[in-house]
Amino acid sequence: MSEIVVLSILIFVVAVVFSSVGHGGASGYLAAMALVGIAPEVMRPSALLLNVLVASIGTVRFHRAGHLRWPILLPFAVGSVPLAFVGGMLSMPDALYARVVGSVLLFAAYRLFLGPKPAPHGLAADNLWFFPLAMTIGMAIGLLSGLTGIGGGVFLSPVLLLARWAGPRQCAGVTVAFILLNSIAGISGQLARVAALPAGIPYWAASAVVGGMIGSGLGARRLGDVTLRRLLAMVLLVAAGKLMLT
């Protein structure tokens, strides 16, 4: 099977699983691209483009289902989006990029393997200290998002759940919209430096859209399947090892 076909299949699977839990799937796309040997300089913009497509579908689906909480999203987005753009304009040596992305994939695998932790619903972040704290956290996530080519959801989700600022479905709704905004900002900062995207990007985009429609449709009603999430965690571990050891 050609690289384009193999990666299309992997991207479809990633989009289904990640979108079902309110993620765009960028860390999974990066893992898939690393497995088939896509050049590092086009991995970031390609993953962010796929992220935009899948997160757009998820944002609409979760918003319609009533799970997107704008007061929680706003401060994270205010801090994150400008820094995601800045991070997208920056570049790293291939070796450093491989180590950083590998570390991100390891963290993503860890979060996927554990799965979402239950948290009480209705714990609106309405305290006076919430906005500046959330904005500061958003700035850190945004910079890392732009640098590595992820939407930042893999970091935001555990923050929301562990701080008990949102229940699982609220977390998914906030996260997918956050990912959409970050991905748009990140890719805007990168496109000026990228001569061309890979030839297979139309096929990969189609796979991501179909997968995102299926996964987000399921995720708006229930969280993703634990077994699929843990299988994907194993893929991320393999890809992270490939990046960090080569």
C-alpha positions in Angstrom: 0.0 0.0 0.0 1.3 3.5 -0.8 2.2 6.0 1.8 -0.9 8.1 0.9 -3.3 5.2 1.3 -1.8 4.0 4.6 -1.8 7.5 6.1 -5.3 8.1 4.9 -6.5 5.0 6.8 -4.5 6.0 9.9 -5.9 9.6 9.8 -9.4 8.3 9.5 -9.0 6.1 12.6 -7.4 8.9 14.5 -10.1 11.4 13.6 -12.9 9.0 14.7 -11.3 8.3 18.1 -10.0 11.8 18.9 -13.2 13.6 17.8 -15.3 11.4 19.9 -13.7 12.9 23.0 -13.7 16.5 21.8 -10.2 16.5 20.3 -9.0 17.5 16.8 -6.4 14.7 16.6 -3.3 16.6 15.8 -1.1 14.6 18.1 -2.4 11.4 16.4 -1.8 12.9 13.0 1.7 13.7 14.0 2.2 10.2 15.2 0.8 8.7 12.0 3.0 11.0 9.9 6.1 10.0 11.9 5.3 6.3 11.4 5.3 6.7 7.6 8.2 9.1 7.5 6.7 12.5 6.5 9.3 15.3 6.5 9.2 17.2 9.8 9.0 20.6 8.1 5.5 19.8 6.7 4.2 17.7 9.6 3.2 20.8 11.7 1.1 22.6 9.1 -0.4 19.4 7.7 -1.5 18.3 11.2 -2.9 21.7 12.0 -4.9 21.8 8.8 -6.5 18.4 9.5 -7.1 19.7 13.1 -9.0 22.7 11.8 -11.3 20.5 9.6 -12.1 18.0 12.4 -12.4 20.6 15.2 -14.8 22.7 13.1 -17.1 19.7 12.8 -16.8 18.9 16.5 -17.4 22.5 17.6 -20.7 22.6 15.7 -21.8 19.2 17.0 -20.9 19.8 20.7 -22.4 23.3 20.5 -25.7 22.0 19.2 -25.7 19.4 21.9 -25.4 22.1 24.5 -21.9 21.0 25.8 -19.9 24.1 24.8 -19.5 26.5 27.8 -18.3 29.9 26.5 -17.5 31.4 29.9 -15.0 28.6 30.4 -13.5 28.7 26.9 -13.0 32.5 26.7 -10.0 33.1 29.1 -8.1 30.1 27.8 -8.6 31.2 24.2 -7.7 34.9 25.0 -4.3 33.7 26.4 -3.7 30.9 23.9 -4.5 32.2 20.4 -1.9 35.0 20.2 0.8 32.7 21.5 -0.2 29.9 19.1 0.3 32.3 16.2 3.7 33.3 17.6 4.7 29.7 18.1 3.7 28.9 14.6 6.1 31.5 13.3 9.0 30.0 15.2 11.1 27.1 13.9 13.2 24.5 15.7 16.0 22.3 14.5 14.7 18.9 13.3 16.4 17.0 16.2 14.9 19.3 18.8 11.5 19.2 17.1 11.6 15.4 17.2 12.3 15.4 20.9 9.6 18.0 21.7 7.0 16.3 19.6 8.0 12.9 20.9 7.5 14.2 24.5 4.1 15.6 23.5 3.1 12.3 22.0 4.2 10.5 25.2 2.0 12.8 27.3 -0.9 12.3 24.8 -0.5 8.5 25.1 -0.6 8.8 28.9 -3.8 10.8 28.9 -5.5 8.6 26.3 -4.6 5.4 28.3 -6.0 6.8 31.5 -9.0 8.2 29.8 -11.1 11.1 31.2 -11.7 11.3 34.9 -15.2 12.0 36.1 -15.9 15.4 37.5 -19.1 17.0 38.8 -21.2 18.9 36.3 -22.2 22.5 36.6 -19.0 23.7 38.4 -18.9 27.0 36.4 -15.6 28.8 36.7 -17.1 32.0 38.0 -14.5 33.0 40.7 -12.6 36.3 40.2 -9.3 34.4 40.0 -10.4 32.0 37.3 -10.0 34.4 34.3 -6.3 35.4 35.0 -5.3 31.9 35.9 -7.0 30.3 32.9 -5.5 33.0 30.6 -2.0 32.2 31.9 -2.5 28.5 31.4 -3.8 29.3 27.9 -0.7 31.2 27.0 1.6 28.3 27.9 -0.6 25.8 26.0 -0.8 28.2 23.0 2.9 28.6 22.6 3.5 24.9 22.8 0.6 24.3 20.4 2.1 26.6 17.7 5.6 25.2 18.2 4.6 21.6 17.9 1.7 21.6 15.5 -1.0 20.4 17.9 -4.2 22.2 18.9 -3.5 22.0 22.7 -6.5 19.9 23.6 -4.4 17.1 25.0 -3.2 19.6 27.7 -6.4 21.5 28.2 -8.6 18.5 28.9 -6.7 17.2 31.9 -6.6 20.8 33.3 -10.3 21.2 33.1 -11.1 17.8 34.5 -8.5 17.7 37.3 -9.4 21.3 38.4 -13.0 20.2 38.3 -13.9 23.2 36.1 -16.1 21.1 33.8 -17.7 17.7 33.5 -16.5 15.2 30.8 -19.0 16.4 28.1 -18.5 20.1 28.9 -14.8 19.5 28.8 -15.1 17.9 25.3 -17.2 20.9 24.1 -14.8 23.5 25.4 -11.7 21.6 24.3 -12.8 21.1 20.7 -13.5 24.9 20.2 -10.2 25.8 21.9 -8.4 23.4 19.5 -10.2 25.0 16.5 -9.1 28.5 17.5 -5.5 27.5 18.3 -5.1 25.5 15.1 -6.2 28.4 13.0 -3.8 30.7 14.8 -1.0 28.2 14.6 -1.4 27.4 10.9 -1.6 31.1 10.1 1.8 31.6 11.6 3.3 28.7 9.6 1.9 29.0 6.1 4.2 31.9 5.2 7.2 29.6 5.9 5.9 26.5 4.1 6.6 26.2 0.3 4.1 23.4 -0.2 2.1 20.8 1.6 2.4 17.1 0.8 0.7 15.8 -2.3 -1.5 13.5 -0.3 -3.1 16.3 1.8 -6.5 16.2 -0.2 -6.9 12.5 0.6 -5.9 12.9 4.2 -8.3 15.9 4.6 -11.2 13.8 3.2 -10.3 11.0 5.6 -10.2 13.4 8.5 -13.5 15.0 7.7 -15.3 11.6 7.4 -13.7 10.4 10.6 -14.5 13.6 12.4 -18.2 13.5 11.4 -18.5 9.9 12.7 -16.5 10.5 15.9 -18.0 13.8 16.9 -21.5 12.5 16.3 -20.8 9.7 18.8 -19.0 12.0 21.2 -21.8 14.5 21.5 -23.8 11.8 23.1 -21.2 9.7 24.9 -17.4 9.5 25.4 -15.2 7.4 23.2 -14.6 3.7 23.7 -11.8 2.9 26.2 -10.4 0.1 24.2 -10.0 2.2 21.0 -8.4 5.0 23.1 -5.9 2.7 24.6 -5.0 1.1 21.3 -4.4 4.6 19.9 -2.2 5.3 23.0 0.0 2.4 21.9 0.3 3.9 18.4 1.4 7.2 20.0 4.0 5.4 22.1 5.5 3.7 19.1 5.6 7.0 17.1 7.1 8.9 20.1 9.8 6.3 20.4 10.5 6.5 16.6 10.9 10.3 16.8 13.0 10.4 20.0 15.4 7.6 19.1 16.2 8.5 15.5 
